[in-house]
Amino acid sequence: MITRRNLLKRLSALPLMGGLFGTHWAFGKSAMSAEALPARNVIQEMGLRTFINAAGNYTSMTASLMPPEVMGAIQEASRHYVMLDDLQDAVGARIAELCHAEAAMVTAGCWSALVLGTAGVLTGTDTKKIAQLPFLAGTGMKSEIILQKSHANGYHHALTNTGAKLILIETREELDAAINENTAMMWYLNRETPVGQIKHEEWIAIARKHGIPTMNDIAADVPPVENLWKYNDMGFDLVAISGGKALCGPQSAGILMGKKDLIAAARLNAPPRGGNIGRGNKVNKEEIIGMLVALETFINRDHEAYWKEWERKVAFIAGEISGVPGFRSETFVPEIANENPTLKVSWDKSKVALTGAQLGEKLRKGSPSIETISWEGEDYIRVAVFTLNQGEEKVVAKRLGEELLAAVS
Ligand SMILES: *Cc1c(COP(=O)(O)O)cnc(C)c1O
């Protein structure tokens, strides 16, 4: 039998840091670091179409490209285990500080932030209530969420994942009449501000008067960068944003930020805990860290330089296609959401036999493939530049010019 002394001697000969010998992948064929492995281009292997994105941050087009800072942090994170809750605590605290919120968490996208935030509002930190969602009847939980009819454009569906009922109103009078002891939350969709009758401050003031929490969905609403803290400063109790749109973080990540008690409650409805409606809203450590680094990278970048560069690209494309008879181009900046200089190319349908969708299809089918935004029956297309890689504006200008000329010759 081995003596205690010999055992200690044997153990002391073992290294303390397994990492010195690489990760557990360091054997067999993969006995190299990820950097040393030749990168596989799976998209190419599978013969999938890639394209120049002159459309914008669309989920269907995989939204945005993550910058090297984010990918580097994701690579490094992938080499370590960490407790998921510890990571959410630390990253959440840092995000909260950056965005003037009491607390924050990384969610599985903005939609997930809407679901988890709403769940937290309904359940608080009561584990029994958390297990009861989405069946609210007879639980004592409030069950109604009020929103403006003009804000109900699809994303509000996320709120119903919790079992809550949506109450749609239009006027101030209707809002006053809708509020009752069953009102759990008042939800606001930032990008529909121009069309809603009740604006941010009034929405918050009315909710406050009745002690009702408010949530603002600002999914795609940077730039301006100040929007990251503006609505927290304004007094919304919860604010939700997409990670993979303008922030250029992981596409399946997002941020929920706001009041400490509500974020704590939202987290109890999310992984690593199960037995709740949020168990599928998992975010891995790579995405949690990628989200933070994307946010920091976005905040710290030279926003003015970016804006000037976008303006230059739009002007370049407009300049290259100018003079093609029958076509006009103008620069516009969407009032809210995806607020970037964008080019609109339009024509007179009676003079040019072309629809927006046809031009869009020609650009898509060309080489290289280019995605723009176009509609059947319309006499214009939209060309975004904030999603272009460096130099791609030249390709877009050339291909667009060729197609416009072909349409009139
Ligand atoms: C894109 C979007 C969402 C969903 O965001 P994901 O990050 O894709 O989950 C929610 N609300 C609005 C207004 C959006 O534009």
The ligand as an SDF file (V2000), in Angstrom:
LIG
                    3D

 15 15  0  0  0  0  0  0  0  0999 V2000
  -34.7770   43.3530  -34.2590 C   0  0  0  0  0  0  0  0  0  0  0  0
  -35.7730   43.7920  -33.2720 C   0  0  0  0  0  0  0  0  0  0  0  0
  -36.0950   42.9950  -32.1580 C   0  0  0  0  0  0  0  0  0  0  0  0
  -35.5190   41.6200  -31.9620 C   0  0  0  0  0  0  0  0  0  0  0  0
  -34.1680   41.6980  -31.7360 O   0  0  0  0  0  0  0  0  0  0  0  0
  -33.2300   40.4080  -31.7460 P   0  0  0  0  0  0  0  0  0  0  0  0
  -31.9540   40.9180  -31.1920 O   0  0  0  0  0  0  0  0  0  0  0  0
  -33.1340   39.9560  -33.1620 O   0  0  0  0  0  0  0  0  0  0  0  0
  -33.8790   39.3920  -30.8750 O   0  0  0  0  0  0  0  0  0  0  0  0
  -36.9930   43.4940  -31.2320 C   0  0  0  0  0  0  0  0  0  0  0  0
  -37.5660   44.7040  -31.3960 N   0  0  0  0  0  0  0  0  0  0  0  0
  -37.2920   45.4900  -32.4700 C   0  0  0  0  0  0  0  0  0  0  0  0
  -37.9550   46.8160  -32.5980 C   0  0  0  0  0  0  0  0  0  0  0  0
  -36.3850   45.0610  -33.4420 C   0  0  0  0  0  0  0  0  0  0  0  0
  -36.1090   45.8530  -34.4910 O   0  0  0  0  0  0  0  0  0  0  0  0
  1  2  1  0
  2  3  1  0
  2 14  2  0
  3  4  1  0
  3 10  2  0
  4  5  1  0
  5  6  1  0
  6  7  2  0
  6  8  1  0
  6  9  1  0
 10 11  1  0
 11 12  2  0
 12 13  1  0
 12 14  1  0
 14 15  1  0
M  END
$$$$
